[in-house]
Amino acid sequence: MSTLLAYHNDPAIKRTYLARVRAHRKADQIIHGTYWENGKGCAVGCTIHSGSHAAYETELGIPRILAKLEDRLFEGMANGESVYFPERFISSIQVGVYLSNVWNQFAYWLLRIKSMA
């Protein structure tokens, strides 16, 4: 497997997908519970126009596990502010960064927080 770099190290890819999710938000097309149907969908659906988490790797250079994390976080949010989450997710990832260790670091943090509770 090749090394994934966010947005395949291409700022134009980030701009394209950020513009896409902004347009969906402005058109009130970001919804819970549906990946992609009739021009509406969840955070993942409005980003890649499907429910294929693997497409995050091929289209955006982002590991699919992070797409699944985005999906789960979005679906757990209340309506309202959640429509901004896809933009915030995409905006927060810098072009060209290596993200394959992010899940491991997040899982470690989560387990540590849970063990302290």
C-alpha positions in Angstrom: 0.0 0.0 0.0 1.3 3.4 -0.9 1.7 6.2 1.7 -1.3 8.5 1.8 -0.7 12.2 2.0 -3.7 14.4 2.7 -5.3 15.6 -0.5 -2.6 13.8 -2.4 -0.4 16.8 -1.6 -2.5 18.9 -3.9 -4.2 22.1 -2.6 -6.6 22.1 -5.5 -8.1 18.8 -4.2 -8.7 20.3 -0.8 -10.3 23.5 -2.4 -12.6 21.3 -4.5 -14.0 19.2 -1.7 -14.2 22.2 0.7 -16.2 24.1 -1.9 -18.4 21.0 -2.4 -19.4 20.6 1.2 -19.9 24.4 1.6 -22.3 24.3 -1.4 -24.2 21.4 0.2 -24.5 23.3 3.5 -25.7 26.5 1.8 -28.3 24.5 -0.1 -29.4 22.8 3.1 -28.5 19.3 1.8 -26.5 18.0 4.7 -28.7 15.6 6.7 -28.3 12.8 9.2 -29.1 9.1 8.5 -28.4 8.9 4.7 -25.1 8.6 3.0 -26.1 10.0 -0.4 -29.5 10.1 -2.0 -31.2 12.7 -4.3 -28.5 15.3 -3.8 -28.5 15.1 0.0 -26.4 13.2 2.4 -24.4 13.0 5.6 -20.9 14.4 6.1 -19.3 11.6 4.2 -22.0 11.5 1.5 -21.8 15.3 0.8 -18.0 15.0 0.6 -17.7 12.1 -1.8 -21.2 11.7 -3.2 -21.4 8.1 -2.0 -21.2 6.0 1.1 -17.8 4.5 0.3 -15.5 5.4 3.1 -12.7 3.9 1.0 -13.2 6.7 -1.5 -11.6 9.1 1.1 -8.3 7.3 0.4 -8.6 7.4 -3.4 -10.2 10.8 -3.8 -8.8 12.8 -0.8 -5.7 10.9 0.4 -7.4 10.5 3.8 -7.4 7.1 5.5 -10.8 5.4 5.5 -10.8 5.0 9.3 -10.8 8.8 9.6 -13.8 8.9 7.2 -15.5 6.4 9.5 -14.6 8.6 12.5 -16.0 11.7 10.8 -19.2 9.7 10.0 -19.7 8.6 13.6 -19.0 12.0 15.1 -21.4 13.7 12.6 -24.2 11.2 13.2 -23.9 11.7 16.9 -24.3 15.4 16.7 -27.6 17.3 17.1 -29.0 19.0 14.1 -28.0 22.6 13.7 -24.3 23.0 14.1 -23.6 19.6 12.7 -24.1 20.9 9.1 -20.8 22.8 9.6 -18.9 19.7 10.7 -17.9 18.5 7.2 -16.3 21.9 6.4 -14.5 21.9 9.7 -13.3 18.4 9.2 -11.9 19.2 5.7 -10.5 22.6 6.8 -8.6 21.1 9.7 -6.5 18.8 7.6 -3.4 20.4 6.1 -2.5 19.5 2.5 0.3 16.9 2.3 0.2 15.6 5.9 0.6 11.9 6.7 -2.5 10.9 8.6 -2.1 7.1 9.0 -1.1 7.5 12.7 -4.0 9.8 13.7 -6.4 6.9 14.4 -3.9 5.2 16.7 -3.2 8.4 18.6 -7.0 9.2 18.9 -7.7 5.6 20.1 -4.9 5.8 22.7 -6.2 9.2 23.9 -9.8 7.8 24.1 -8.7 4.8 26.1 -6.7 7.0 28.5 -9.7 9.3 29.1 -12.0 6.3 29.7 -9.6 4.8 32.1 -9.4 8.0 34.1 -13.2 8.3 34.5 
